[in-house]
Amino acid sequence: MLLVKLGGSVLTDKARLRTPRKTAILRLTKELAGLGDDLIVVHGAGSFGHVLARRYRLNGVASPSKAKGAAIVQRDVRALDDLVVGGLLKAGLAPVALPPSAILSLDDGRLASFEVSPFEDYVRQGFTPVTFGDVVRDRTRGVAVCSGDVLMLEIAKAFRPRCVVFAADVDGLFTSDPKKRGDARLLLSVAEADLPLIDFGPAKGPDVTGGIEAKVRRMLEIASHADECIIVNGNVKNRVRDALRGRIVVGTRVVGGH
């Protein structure tokens, strides 16, 4: 089993509302074909989710005004998912979309329920399940944002994949933001003990899923349920493909506690 997360910053211009990077989507989905193993794809919402989720305060307390905002964001993230599914179809795979709003719920922002059987059933039949960051039911808040990384963790727990790849818009995890600091150093591997050495800084652009530090902590959890977990640059041609094939690539290996 292979598990890949296509980051919203790779699939979209994260700072511009509903702006897909269509060439990148087609290239990346083509790279996911012909890998010779079962595959599950998770993708971020990028500018199809974060911008309006922040504007409508969808992670805040329950209120009637959130309903319309939640509906708009759900519609938008499905539009991005349609582009990803379309790319996978064009590449020769048999993708099937599994919207998180239909298979899980939260309670005050934390996972309350998750239905893994649709993933198991579709994989068994030769499909490629595709899921994504979404707005879902929340028992306390009414609705809330569920990040793709939460889905990655639950899927990793259920399938214990051979390889997990996170496609980011940089070469991996750095000691600080490489887009702002010329002295930022790429970490070849990262474990929990390394986190104090990293200057995470504020998120670049709108982010309603906790920023990079929360993502890295979740990655460490995910790595403990996989044989291999690596962060690579999804903007570099064939790097995601090569990482999933087990080839040596530039990136950061995430080391979880097994």
C-alpha positions, 0 to 999 in steps of 0.5 A, a space after each residue: 500500500 502506498 499513501 500520498 498527500 498532495 499539498 494544497 500549496 502544490 495544487 493551487 496558488 494558496 494565496 488566491 481564492 479558487 486558483 488551481 495549478 492545472 499543469 501541476 495537477 495533471 503532472 502529479 496525477 500522471 506520476 501516480 500511475 503505474 506504481 504497481 501497488 495499491 494507492 490512496 490519495 489525499 490532497 489539501 484544499 489550498 485556496 479552495 478551502 483555507 481562504 473562505 474557511 478563515 473568512 467564515 471562521 469555520 473553526 470557531 464556535 457554532 453559529 447560524 452564519 457558519 452554515 452558508 460559509 460551510 456549504 460554499 467551502 464544501 462546494 469549492 473543495 469538491 471542485 478541486 477534488 474533481 480536478 484531481 480525480 479528472 487527472 487520475 482518470 486521464 492517467 489511467 487510474 480508477 479514482 473514486 472520491 470519498 468526501 470526509 463530510 460523509 465518512 467522519 465527524 469531529 468533536 470540538 475539532 478532534 476526531 470523533 468517528 471515522 469510517 474506514 470500510 469504504 477505503 478498504 472496499 474500494 481498494 479491494 476492487 482495484 479503485 484508487 480512493 481520493 479524499 481531501 481536507 474538508 468541512 465536516 460535522 462537529 458535535 460541539 461546534 456544528 461544523 469544523 475544518 478537518 485537515 487532510 493530515 487527520 485523514 492521512 493518520 487514520 488511513 495510515 493506522 488502518 493500512 500500515 502503508 509501505 511508503 507515505 509521501 507528502 508532496 510540499 512546495 519545498 524540498 522538505 523540512 528546513 531549520 527555518 522557512 527557506 523562502 525567507 531565510 537564506 541560511 535555512 538548512 534542509 533536514 535529511 531526517 526529522 524525529 520528535 527530538 529535532 523539533 526544538 531545533 526548528 524555527 517554524 514561524 507563522 504560516 505563509 498565507 491563510 491556514 486553518 489547520 494549525 500551520 507547519 508545526 501541527 503538520 509536522 507533529 502529525 507526520 511524526 504520528 503517521 510515520 509510526 504507522 508506515 515503513 517509510 515516510 518522506 516529505 518531497 518537493 511536488 514541484 519537481 518533476 517525477 520526485 513524488 513518483 520516484 519517492 513512491 518507487 523507493 528511489 533515493 530522492 532529495 527530501 526529509 525522511 520523517 522518523 516516527 516512534 515504532 
